[in-house]
Amino acid sequence: MAADSNSKVAWHRAQIRKHRAALKRIETAKFTVGESADTRAVARTRTLVAQLNQKIKQSEHVIAQHERQTRRPLATDLRSLSSVPWSNWNAHGTGPR
């Protein structure tokens, strides 16, 4: 993956990695330690998982929005190229002018 010139996008990519690692730790702890019989602990874990998933979705949305604005089309057929607003890109492909 190329380095991000936009620090906001780079921050969101780092957050996604961090949150996915936390989800992985929670899931592996469930299998190595076992699930707790305490209903409050189970509820807290479910709430934490839901919050982490929500944060991941928000960060993915920000990244997807940035990529839609800055990425050039990968296809080179006439149909896909004719629907692209080329005036949005400069000569270096770094985004709007």
ChimeraX attribute file (.defattr): number of C-alpha atoms within 10 A of each C-alpha:
attribute: neighborCount
match mode: 1-to-1
recipient: residues
	/A:1	3
	/A:2	4
	/A:3	8
	/A:4	11
	/A:5	9
	/A:6	10
	/A:7	10
	/A:8	14
	/A:9	20
	/A:10	14
	/A:11	13
	/A:12	19
	/A:13	17
	/A:14	13
	/A:15	17
	/A:16	20
	/A:17	12
	/A:18	14
	/A:19	18
	/A:20	15
	/A:21	12
	/A:22	15
	/A:23	17
	/A:24	12
	/A:25	11
	/A:26	14
	/A:27	14
	/A:28	12
	/A:29	12
	/A:30	12
	/A:31	9
	/A:32	8
	/A:33	8
	/A:34	10
	/A:35	13
	/A:36	11
	/A:37	8
	/A:38	8
	/A:39	9
	/A:40	10
	/A:41	12
	/A:42	13
	/A:43	11
	/A:44	11
	/A:45	15
	/A:46	12
	/A:47	12
	/A:48	15
	/A:49	17
	/A:50	13
	/A:51	13
	/A:52	19
	/A:53	16
	/A:54	13
	/A:55	16
	/A:56	19
	/A:57	13
	/A:58	14
	/A:59	20
	/A:60	17
	/A:61	13
	/A:62	14
	/A:63	17
	/A:64	13
	/A:65	12
	/A:66	15
	/A:67	13
	/A:68	10
	/A:69	13
	/A:70	15
	/A:71	12
	/A:72	17
	/A:73	11
	/A:74	8
	/A:75	9
	/A:76	9
	/A:77	8
	/A:78	8
	/A:79	9
	/A:80	11
	/A:81	14
	/A:82	10
	/A:83	9
	/A:84	11
	/A:85	9
	/A:86	11
	/A:87	8
	/A:88	14
	/A:89	16
	/A:90	11
	/A:91	7
	/A:92	6
	/A:93	12
	/A:94	15
	/A:95	15
	/A:96	11
	/A:97	9
